Amino acid sequence: TKRRRDEERADRMVQSMGMPYGLQAMLKEGHKHFSGVDEAVIKSIEACKAIAKCTRTSLGPTGLNKIIVNHLNKVYITSDAGTILTELEVQHPAAKLLVHAVKAQQQEVGDGANMVMTFAGELLQKAESLLRDGLHPTEVADGYVKASAKALEFLEEIVVKDSKTLDFSSVEEVADRLKGALQSKQNGYEEYLAPIVAQACIDICPDNRHNFNVDNVRVAKLVGGFVDQSQIIQGIVIRRNVEGTVRSVEDAPVAIFSQGVDTASTETKGTVLINSAQELKDYHKSEEQELEAIIKGIADLGTKVIVSGQSIGEMAMHFIEKYEMMAIKIPSKFELRRICRATGAQAIPKFIVPGKEQLGMAQKVEAMEIGGNKVTVIKQDRRVGKVATIILRGATDHLMDDMERALDDAVNTFKALCKDTRALPAGGATEMALSRKLLEHGRKQTGLEQYAIAKYAEALEVVPVSLAENGGLPTTETLAQLRAQHAAGNTVGVNAVTQEVAALGITDLYYTKYWALKFACDAAVTVLRVDQIIMAKQAGGPKKPQQGHWDDN
């Protein structure tokens, strides 16, 4: 009791002196503090709903594009949720949790980013109504966790029959599984692109499919032509011309240098004292002789192609031409590594005569022109270097950038297929079937979590509703038709392209859907479990005053 009186006396003294107390006394001036359901939870839900609404209109094959101008003034025209959220640079701490969930989906699967954001936003919107009815955030979060665990159990019951087996040598079968990922980003082009991606992935797939590397399927974008003129090349396409006059070589040993092909320079600075013009001539001559000796030594090994990671000196170029070798300059160290992987060569850090074992091998290296673009093509036997390049043709840079993102999703889908070949009905059919099963399960529960399970089931309907909205269908009628069909035992979805409710020929991957549901629920539950947001004062000095343009006066 005495201790409490002392504390109260100290508090009164602090207040009488005009000093802050409590949390304000701990943090620097300028901090922000939000607590309680109304200030922290509801405000966080509002922020998450806003960002989910932004990407929801881009869901599905008829989803709309967004024009994003990032902080570097680079323009993106895309419907890919991963790109949109990365370039938006979201600042709100709760909304960032959802963005992190989307990034986790991108890293784990590579597809289904929009599904994560849309579903997580809808879960939080449904949770808001439960919180306003008086339920505690913890009760809602616990209900969502139980509903999510049950949904993942039910997901296995909805798997398409005969989808557990897949002939990975059949381009047709693999292409059918990839069409869903391509159509959601590039509707209308999936018939051209799916067989190309399937062929590229099958060509470079190792014997142990679990070791499939996404980076081994490259995309070279060349402006001009049509999408159906796209093609695959077994090897690498470099968007640069060769340096010399040798334009084509076959069965070519390749020497790769990570530094410049030029006269050697010393590691430390030094001074050479020259007393006469003759000494100067001899100095230059000895430099030339040394350079020629190295290039001659490389040529004597049978080398036909020299690849340099930096510049190629004029004198070095002269001797490369003299010994009839091809010279290629690759400024990107990442591209250099891929060429090493494709040819089986070792990158030599110093310009010296390499050992025979350090050389690579290329079936054919040639410079060619595709649609006005000068490129160098390194063709390779798939047994030596498992790298394939898709040459993508299109009208504009923005179109091809978005197509590249679609191809990237399709390649990631193939990687997911290597782990789990199971498929699910597409077009919101899976979500409607899950929703129906969860509603039945929720009615059997006795605790307060039954309300959260029911809201989780309702939130799943956001996928078919969004597909219908984006396709221009009446959402209420479409949802009623879907419920009636599923009650009759027909697993049908929304075909936004033909604007009808029917069984779609396209499927979604079980692996993609599994992780999307898991990440979305985890993100929503994390937001619900936050009861205080405390933001310290931002670092840095005073902000620079906003000045008008000097010419405005």
C-alpha positions as CSV (number, residue, x, y, z in Angstrom):
1,T,0.0,0.0,0.0
2,K,2.8,2.4,0.9
3,R,4.5,1.5,-2.4
4,R,1.3,2.4,-4.4
5,R,1.0,5.7,-2.5
6,D,4.6,6.5,-3.5
7,E,3.9,5.7,-7.1
8,E,0.8,7.9,-7.2
9,R,2.7,10.7,-5.5
10,A,5.4,10.4,-8.1
11,D,2.8,10.4,-11.0
12,R,1.2,13.6,-9.5
13,M,4.5,15.3,-9.3
14,V,5.4,14.5,-12.9
15,Q,2.0,15.8,-14.0
16,S,2.3,19.0,-12.0
17,M,5.7,19.6,-13.6
18,G,4.2,19.3,-17.1
19,M,6.3,16.3,-18.0
20,P,4.9,13.4,-20.1
21,Y,4.3,10.0,-18.3
22,G,3.6,6.4,-19.4
23,L,4.5,5.4,-22.9
24,Q,5.1,9.0,-23.9
25,A,7.9,9.3,-21.4
26,M,9.7,6.3,-22.9
27,L,9.7,7.3,-26.6
28,K,11.2,10.2,-28.4
29,E,9.0,13.1,-29.3
30,G,7.3,12.5,-32.7
31,H,6.4,8.8,-32.1
32,K,3.0,7.4,-33.0
33,H,1.0,5.0,-30.9
34,F,-2.3,3.2,-31.7
35,S,-3.9,0.7,-29.4
36,G,-7.2,-1.2,-28.9
37,V,-9.6,-2.8,-31.4
38,D,-10.8,0.4,-33.0
39,E,-7.4,2.1,-33.3
40,A,-5.1,-0.8,-34.1
41,V,-7.0,-3.7,-35.5
42,I,-9.8,-2.0,-37.4
43,K,-7.4,0.6,-38.9
44,S,-5.0,-2.2,-39.9
45,I,-7.9,-4.1,-41.5
46,E,-8.9,-0.9,-43.4
47,A,-5.4,-0.6,-44.9
48,C,-5.3,-4.3,-45.9
49,K,-8.7,-4.0,-47.5
50,A,-7.6,-1.0,-49.6
51,I,-4.5,-2.8,-51.0
52,A,-6.4,-6.1,-51.6
53,K,-9.1,-4.1,-53.5
54,C,-6.3,-2.7,-55.7
55,T,-5.1,-6.2,-56.9
56,R,-8.6,-7.9,-56.9
57,T,-9.6,-6.3,-60.2
58,S,-6.6,-8.0,-61.8
59,L,-7.6,-11.5,-60.9
60,G,-8.2,-14.1,-63.6
61,P,-8.0,-14.1,-67.4
62,T,-10.2,-11.0,-67.9
63,G,-8.5,-9.1,-65.0
64,L,-7.6,-5.5,-65.7
65,N,-4.0,-4.1,-66.1
66,K,-2.5,-1.4,-63.8
67,I,-0.1,1.3,-64.9
68,I,2.5,1.6,-62.1
69,V,5.2,4.4,-62.2
70,N,7.8,3.5,-59.6
71,H,10.2,5.9,-57.8
72,L,12.7,5.8,-60.7
73,N,9.9,6.8,-63.2
74,K,9.9,3.4,-64.8
75,V,6.5,2.5,-66.2
76,Y,5.0,-1.0,-65.6
77,I,1.7,-2.1,-67.4
78,T,0.7,-5.4,-65.8
79,S,-1.9,-7.4,-64.0
80,D,0.7,-9.4,-62.1
81,A,0.0,-8.9,-58.4
82,G,3.6,-9.6,-57.4
83,T,5.0,-6.9,-59.6
84,I,2.3,-4.4,-58.6
85,L,2.9,-4.8,-54.9
86,T,6.7,-4.8,-55.2
87,E,6.7,-1.5,-57.2
88,L,4.1,0.2,-55.0
89,E,6.5,0.4,-52.0
90,V,3.7,-0.1,-49.4
91,Q,4.4,1.8,-46.1
92,H,1.6,0.8,-43.7
93,P,3.0,-1.9,-41.3
94,A,-0.1,-4.1,-41.4
95,A,-0.5,-3.9,-45.2
96,K,3.2,-4.8,-45.4
97,L,2.4,-8.2,-43.7
98,L,0.1,-9.1,-46.7
99,V,2.8,-8.0,-49.1
100,H,5.3,-10.3,-47.4
101,A,2.8,-13.1,-47.7
102,V,2.6,-12.5,-51.4
103,K,6.4,-12.5,-51.7
104,A,6.5,-15.8,-49.8
105,Q,4.1,-17.3,-52.3
106,Q,6.2,-16.0,-55.2
107,Q,9.4,-17.6,-53.7
108,E,7.7,-20.9,-52.8
109,V,5.6,-21.4,-55.9
110,G,6.1,-18.5,-58.3
111,D,2.3,-18.3,-59.1
112,G,-0.9,-17.5,-57.2
113,A,0.2,-14.1,-55.8
114,N,-3.1,-12.4,-56.5
115,M,-5.1,-15.2,-54.9
116,V,-3.1,-14.7,-51.7
117,M,-3.7,-11.0,-51.5
118,T,-7.4,-11.2,-52.6
119,F,-8.3,-14.0,-50.1
120,A,-6.3,-12.4,-47.2
121,G,-8.1,-9.1,-47.8
122,E,-11.5,-10.8,-47.8
123,L,-10.7,-12.8,-44.6
124,L,-10.0,-9.5,-42.9
125,Q,-13.1,-7.8,-44.2
126,K,-15.2,-10.7,-42.9
127,A,-13.3,-10.6,-39.5
128,E,-14.2,-6.9,-39.2
129,S,-18.0,-7.6,-39.0
130,L,-17.3,-10.3,-36.3
131,L,-15.2,-7.8,-34.3
132,R,-18.0,-5.2,-34.5
133,D,-20.5,-7.9,-33.3
134,G,-18.4,-8.2,-30.1
135,L,-16.1,-11.2,-30.8
136,H,-12.5,-10.9,-29.5
137,P,-9.7,-10.8,-32.2
138,T,-8.2,-13.9,-30.6
139,E,-11.4,-15.9,-31.0
140,V,-11.7,-14.9,-34.7
141,A,-8.0,-15.7,-35.3
142,D,-8.4,-19.2,-33.6
143,G,-11.4,-19.9,-35.7
144,Y,-9.6,-19.0,-38.9
145,V,-6.7,-21.3,-38.0
146,K,-9.0,-24.2,-37.4
147,A,-10.9,-23.4,-40.6
148,S,-7.7,-23.2,-42.6
149,A,-6.5,-26.6,-41.3
150,K,-9.8,-28.2,-42.2
151,A,-9.8,-26.5,-45.7
152,L,-6.4,-28.0,-46.5
153,E,-7.8,-31.4,-45.5
154,F,-10.9,-31.0,-47.7
155,L,-8.6,-29.8,-50.6
156,E,-7.3,-33.3,-51.1
157,E,-10.9,-34.6,-51.6
158,I,-11.4,-32.1,-54.6
159,V,-8.3,-33.2,-56.5
160,V,-9.1,-34.1,-60.2
161,K,-9.1,-37.8,-60.8
162,D,-6.1,-39.2,-62.8
163,S,-4.1,-36.0,-62.1
164,K,-1.6,-37.8,-59.8
165,T,0.3,-39.2,-62.8
166,L,1.8,-37.1,-65.6
167,D,4.0,-38.1,-68.5
168,F,6.8,-35.5,-68.3
169,S,8.1,-36.5,-71.8
170,S,4.7,-35.5,-73.4
171,V,4.7,-31.8,-74.5
172,E,0.9,-32.0,-74.9
173,E,0.2,-33.2,-71.4
174,V,2.6,-30.7,-69.7
175,A,1.2,-27.8,-71.9
176,D,-2.3,-28.6,-70.7
177,R,-1.2,-28.2,-67.0
178,L,0.6,-24.9,-67.8
179,K,-2.4,-23.2,-69.7
180,G,-4.1,-22.1,-66.4
181,A,-1.0,-20.0,-65.3
182,L,-0.6,-18.5,-68.8
183,Q,-4.2,-17.7,-69.4
184,S,-4.6,-15.8,-66.2
185,K,-1.9,-13.4,-67.3
186,Q,-2.1,-13.5,-71.1
187,N,-5.6,-14.6,-72.1
188,G,-5.7,-15.6,-75.8
189,Y,-2.0,-16.4,-76.2
190,E,-1.9,-19.6,-74.0
191,E,-2.4,-21.9,-77.1
192,Y,0.9,-20.5,-78.6
193,L,2.9,-20.1,-75.4
194,A,2.0,-23.3,-73.4
195,P,3.7,-25.8,-75.9
196,I,6.8,-23.5,-76.2
197,V,7.3,-23.3,-72.4
198,A,6.5,-27.1,-72.0
199,Q,9.1,-28.0,-74.7
200,A,11.7,-25.7,-73.1
201,C,11.2,-27.1,-69.6
202,I,11.2,-30.8,-70.8
203,D,14.4,-30.2,-72.8
204,I,16.4,-29.0,-69.8
205,C,14.7,-31.1,-67.1
206,P,17.3,-33.2,-65.3
207,D,16.8,-36.9,-64.6
208,N,15.9,-36.1,-61.0
209,R,13.0,-33.7,-61.6
210,H,13.3,-32.2,-58.1
211,N,16.5,-30.6,-59.1
212,F,14.8,-28.6,-61.9
213,N,16.3,-25.0,-62.0
214,V,14.0,-22.2,-63.2
215,D,17.0,-20.1,-64.1
216,N,17.9,-22.5,-66.9
217,V,14.9,-21.4,-69.0
218,R,15.9,-17.9,-70.4
219,V,13.7,-15.4,-72.2
220,A,15.1,-13.1,-74.9
221,K,12.7,-10.3,-75.8
222,L,13.0,-9.1,-79.4
223,V,10.6,-6.3,-80.5
224,G,8.8,-7.0,-83.7
225,G,6.7,-9.7,-85.3
226,F,3.9,-11.6,-83.6
227,V,3.7,-13.8,-80.5
228,D,3.2,-16.9,-82.7
229,Q,6.7,-16.3,-84.2
230,S,8.3,-17.0,-80.8
231,Q,10.6,-20.0,-80.8
232,I,12.9,-22.1,-78.6
233,I,16.7,-22.4,-79.0
234,Q,18.6,-25.1,-77.1
235,G,21.3,-22.9,-75.7
236,I,21.7,-19.2,-75.0
237,V,20.7,-16.1,-77.0
238,I,22.9,-13.0,-76.3
239,R,21.4,-9.7,-77.3
240,R,24.8,-8.4,-78.7
241,N,26.6,-8.8,-81.9
242,V,30.0,-10.5,-82.2
243,E,33.1,-8.1,-82.0
244,G,35.1,-9.3,-85.0
245,T,34.5,-10.6,-88.6
246,V,34.1,-14.3,-87.7
247,R,30.3,-14.7,-87.8
248,S,29.8,-18.5,-87.4
249,V,31.7,-21.5,-86.0
250,E,30.7,-25.1,-85.4
251,D,31.8,-27.7,-82.8
252,A,33.7,-24.8,-81.2
253,P,35.8,-25.1,-78.0
254,V,35.1,-21.9,-75.9
255,A,37.5,-20.0,-73.6
256,I,35.8,-17.7,-71.1
257,F,37.6,-14.9,-69.3
258,S,35.9,-13.0,-66.5
259,Q,38.2,-10.0,-67.0
260,G,39.1,-8.0,-70.1
261,V,41.0,-9.5,-73.0
262,D,43.9,-7.0,-73.2
263,T,47.5,-6.4,-72.2
264,A,48.1,-7.4,-68.6
265,S,48.2,-4.6,-66.1
266,T,50.1,-4.9,-62.7
267,E,48.2,-5.3,-59.4
268,T,50.1,-2.3,-57.9
269,K,51.1,1.0,-59.5
270,G,54.7,1.1,-60.8
271,T,57.0,3.5,-62.7
272,V,59.0,2.5,-65.8
273,L,62.1,4.6,-66.6
274,I,62.8,4.9,-70.3
275,N,65.9,6.6,-71.4
276,S,65.6,6.5,-75.3
277,A,63.2,6.2,-78.1
278,Q,64.6,2.7,-78.9
279,E,63.7,1.6,-75.3
280,L,60.2,2.9,-75.8
281,K,59.9,0.9,-79.1
282,D,61.2,-2.2,-77.4
283,Y,58.8,-1.8,-74.5
284,H,55.8,-1.6,-76.8
285,K,57.1,-4.5,-79.0
286,S,57.6,-6.8,-76.0
287,E,54.0,-6.0,-74.9
288,E,52.7,-6.9,-78.3
289,Q,54.8,-10.1,-78.4
290,E,53.5,-11.2,-75.0
291,L,49.9,-10.5,-76.0
292,E,50.3,-12.5,-79.3
293,A,52.0,-15.4,-77.4
294,I,48.9,-15.7,-75.1
295,I,46.4,-15.5,-78.0
296,K,48.4,-17.9,-80.1
297,G,48.6,-20.3,-77.1
298,I,44.7,-20.1,-76.8
299,A,44.4,-20.8,-80.6
300,D,46.8,-23.7,-80.4
301,L,44.4,-25.4,-78.0
302,G,41.8,-25.5,-80.8
303,T,39.8,-22.7,-79.3
304,K,37.4,-21.1,-81.8
305,V,35.5,-18.7,-79.5
306,I,36.8,-16.2,-76.9
307,V,34.2,-14.7,-74.4
308,S,35.3,-11.7,-72.4
309,G,33.6,-10.3,-69.3
310,Q,35.0,-6.8,-70.0
311,S,36.4,-4.9,-72.9
312,I,38.5,-6.4,-75.7
313,G,41.5,-4.3,-76.5
314,E,42.2,-3.2,-80.1
315,M,45.6,-5.0,-80.3
316,A,44.1,-8.2,-78.8
317,M,41.2,-8.0,-81.3
318,H,43.9,-7.8,-84.1
319,F,45.5,-11.0,-83.0
320,I,42.1,-12.8,-82.4
321,E,41.3,-11.9,-86.1
322,K,44.7,-13.1,-87.2
323,Y,44.1,-16.6,-85.7
324,E,40.5,-16.6,-87.0
325,M,38.7,-16.8,-83.7
326,M,35.3,-15.4,-82.8
327,A,35.2,-12.8,-80.0
328,I,32.1,-12.0,-77.8
329,K,31.9,-9.4,-75.1
330,I,29.5,-10.1,-72.2
331,P,29.3,-7.2,-69.7
332,S,26.9,-9.0,-67.3
333,K,28.6,-11.4,-64.9
334,F,25.3,-13.3,-64.5
335,E,25.1,-13.9,-68.2
336,L,28.7,-15.0,-68.1
337,R,27.9,-17.6,-65.5
338,R,25.0,-18.9,-67.6
339,I,27.3,-19.3,-70.6
340,C,29.7,-21.2,-68.4
341,R,26.8,-23.4,-67.4
342,A,25.6,-23.9,-71.0
343,T,29.1,-24.7,-72.4
344,G,30.7,-26.5,-69.4
345,A,33.6,-24.0,-69.4
346,Q,35.3,-22.5,-66.4
347,A,35.6,-18.6,-66.1
348,I,39.3,-17.7,-66.0
349,P,39.9,-14.7,-63.8
350,K,43.2,-13.7,-65.5
351,F,44.1,-13.4,-69.2
352,I,46.5,-16.3,-69.6
353,V,46.6,-19.5,-71.7
354,P,44.0,-21.8,-70.1
355,G,44.3,-25.5,-69.4
356,K,42.4,-27.9,-71.8
357,E,40.1,-28.8,-68.9
358,Q,39.0,-25.2,-68.5
359,L,37.6,-24.9,-72.0
360,G,33.9,-25.4,-72.8
361,M,32.2,-26.8,-75.9
362,A,29.5,-25.3,-78.1
363,Q,27.7,-27.1,-80.9
364,K,27.3,-23.9,-82.9
365,V,27.9,-20.2,-82.3
366,E,26.6,-17.8,-84.8
367,A,25.7,-14.1,-85.2
368,M,22.3,-13.5,-86.8
369,E,19.6,-10.9,-87.2
370,I,16.1,-11.5,-85.8
371,G,13.6,-8.7,-86.6
372,G,16.2,-6.1,-87.0
373,N,17.9,-7.1,-83.7
374,K,21.5,-8.4,-84.0
375,V,22.0,-11.3,-81.6
376,T,24.6,-14.0,-81.0
377,V,23.2,-17.6,-80.6
378,I,25.1,-20.3,-78.7
379,K,23.4,-23.6,-79.7
380,Q,24.2,-26.5,-77.5
381,D,23.5,-30.2,-77.2
382,R,21.2,-30.8,-74.2
383,R,23.5,-33.5,-72.9
384,V,26.3,-30.9,-72.4
385,G,24.5,-27.8,-71.1
386,K,20.9,-27.9,-70.0
387,V,19.9,-24.3,-70.8
388,A,17.1,-23.3,-73.2
389,T,16.1,-19.8,-74.4
390,I,12.7,-18.7,-75.5
391,I,12.9,-16.0,-78.2
392,L,9.8,-13.9,-77.5
393,R,8.4,-11.7,-80.2
394,G,5.8,-8.9,-79.8
395,A,4.8,-5.5,-80.8
396,T,5.9,-3.4,-77.8
397,D,8.3,-3.6,-74.9
398,H,5.5,-3.3,-72.3
399,L,3.6,-6.2,-73.9
400,M,6.7,-8.4,-73.9
401,D,7.6,-7.5,-70.3
402,D,4.2,-8.7,-69.2
403,M,4.5,-11.8,-71.4
404,E,7.9,-12.5,-69.8
405,R,6.2,-12.4,-66.4
406,A,3.5,-14.9,-67.6
407,L,6.3,-17.2,-69.0
408,D,8.1,-17.0,-65.6
409,D,4.9,-18.0,-63.9
410,A,4.5,-21.0,-66.3
411,V,8.1,-22.1,-65.7
412,N,7.5,-21.9,-62.0
413,T,4.3,-23.9,-62.4
414,F,6.4,-26.7,-64.2
415,K,8.8,-26.6,-61.2
416,A,5.7,-27.1,-58.9
417,L,4.5,-30.0,-61.1
418,C,7.9,-31.7,-60.6
419,K,7.1,-31.7,-56.8
420,D,3.4,-32.5,-57.0
421,T,1.4,-33.3,-60.1
422,R,-2.0,-33.1,-58.6
423,A,-4.5,-30.7,-60.1
424,L,-7.7,-28.9,-59.0
425,P,-10.8,-27.6,-60.9
426,A,-10.2,-24.0,-62.0
427,G,-12.4,-20.9,-62.3
428,G,-13.4,-20.7,-58.6
429,A,-14.8,-24.3,-58.6
430,T,-12.3,-25.4,-55.9
431,E,-13.1,-22.5,-53.7
432,M,-16.9,-23.0,-54.0
433,A,-16.5,-26.7,-53.2
434,L,-14.3,-25.9,-50.2
435,S,-16.8,-23.2,-49.0
436,R,-19.7,-25.7,-49.1
437,K,-17.8,-28.3,-47.1
438,L,-16.6,-25.8,-44.6
439,L,-20.1,-24.3,-44.0
440,E,-21.3,-27.9,-43.2
441,H,-18.3,-28.4,-40.9
442,G,-18.9,-25.0,-39.1
443,R,-22.5,-25.9,-38.3
444,K,-21.4,-28.9,-36.3
445,Q,-19.1,-26.8,-34.1
446,T,-20.3,-25.6,-30.7
447,G,-17.9,-22.9,-29.6
448,L,-17.5,-19.3,-30.8
449,E,-15.1,-20.3,-33.5
450,Q,-18.1,-21.6,-35.6
451,Y,-18.8,-18.0,-36.6
452,A,-15.2,-17.5,-37.8
453,I,-15.3,-20.8,-39.7
454,A,-18.5,-19.7,-41.4
455,K,-16.9,-16.4,-42.3
456,Y,-13.8,-18.2,-43.7
457,A,-16.1,-20.3,-45.9
458,E,-17.9,-17.1,-47.1
459,A,-14.5,-15.4,-47.8
460,L,-13.6,-18.3,-50.2
461,E,-16.4,-17.2,-52.5
462,V,-14.4,-14.0,-53.3
463,V,-12.5,-15.9,-56.0
464,P,-15.5,-16.8,-58.2
465,V,-17.2,-13.5,-57.4
466,S,-14.0,-11.6,-58.5
467,L,-13.8,-13.7,-61.7
468,A,-17.4,-12.9,-62.5
469,E,-17.0,-9.2,-61.7
470,N,-13.8,-8.9,-63.9
471,G,-15.5,-10.8,-66.7
472,G,-18.6,-8.5,-66.7
473,L,-21.0,-11.1,-65.3
474,P,-23.8,-10.3,-62.8
475,T,-22.2,-11.5,-59.5
476,T,-25.4,-12.3,-57.6
477,E,-26.9,-14.5,-60.3
478,T,-23.5,-16.2,-61.0
479,L,-23.0,-17.0,-57.3
480,A,-26.6,-18.4,-57.0
481,Q,-26.0,-20.6,-60.1
482,L,-22.7,-21.8,-58.7
483,R,-24.3,-22.7,-55.3
484,A,-27.1,-24.6,-57.0
485,Q,-24.7,-26.5,-59.2
486,H,-22.4,-27.5,-56.3
487,A,-25.4,-28.5,-54.2
488,A,-26.4,-30.8,-57.1
489,G,-22.9,-32.3,-57.0
490,N,-21.4,-30.6,-60.1
491,T,-18.0,-29.1,-59.6
492,V,-18.3,-26.2,-62.0
493,G,-16.6,-22.8,-62.1
494,V,-16.8,-19.3,-63.7
495,N,-15.6,-19.2,-67.3
496,A,-15.0,-15.4,-67.5
497,V,-13.9,-15.6,-71.2
498,T,-17.1,-17.2,-72.5
499,Q,-19.1,-15.6,-69.7
500,E,-20.8,-18.7,-68.4
501,V,-20.9,-21.1,-65.5
502,A,-19.5,-24.4,-66.7
503,A,-16.9,-27.1,-66.1
504,L,-13.6,-25.7,-67.4
505,G,-11.1,-27.7,-69.3
506,I,-8.3,-25.8,-67.5
507,T,-7.0,-26.8,-64.1
508,D,-5.1,-25.2,-61.2
509,L,-2.2,-26.8,-59.4
510,Y,-2.9,-28.4,-56.0
511,Y,0.5,-27.2,-54.8
512,T,-0.2,-23.5,-55.8
513,K,-3.6,-23.5,-54.1
514,Y,-2.4,-25.2,-51.0
515,W,0.3,-22.6,-50.3
516,A,-2.0,-19.7,-51.3
517,L,-4.6,-20.7,-48.7
518,K,-1.9,-21.2,-46.1
519,F,-0.1,-17.9,-46.6
520,A,-3.3,-15.9,-46.9
521,C,-4.7,-17.3,-43.6
522,D,-1.3,-16.9,-41.8
523,A,-1.1,-13.2,-42.9
524,A,-4.7,-12.4,-41.9
525,V,-4.3,-14.1,-38.5
526,T,-1.1,-12.2,-37.9
527,V,-2.9,-8.9,-38.5
528,L,-5.8,-9.9,-36.2
529,R,-3.4,-10.7,-33.4
530,V,-1.9,-7.2,-33.3
531,D,-3.4,-5.0,-30.6
532,Q,-0.9,-2.1,-30.6
533,I,1.1,-0.3,-33.3
534,I,4.0,1.8,-31.9
535,M,6.0,3.8,-34.5
536,A,9.1,5.5,-33.4
537,K,10.1,8.9,-34.8
538,Q,11.6,8.5,-38.3
539,A,15.4,9.0,-38.6
540,G,16.8,11.9,-40.4
541,G,16.8,15.7,-40.1
542,P,14.0,18.1,-41.0
543,K,12.4,17.7,-44.4
544,K,13.5,19.9,-47.3
545,P,10.9,22.6,-48.0
546,Q,8.8,22.0,-51.2
547,Q,10.0,24.6,-53.7
548,G,8.3,25.4,-56.9
549,H,10.0,25.3,-60.3
550,W,12.5,28.1,-60.8
551,D,10.7,29.1,-64.0
552,D,7.3,29.5,-62.3
553,N,8.0,33.1,-61.3
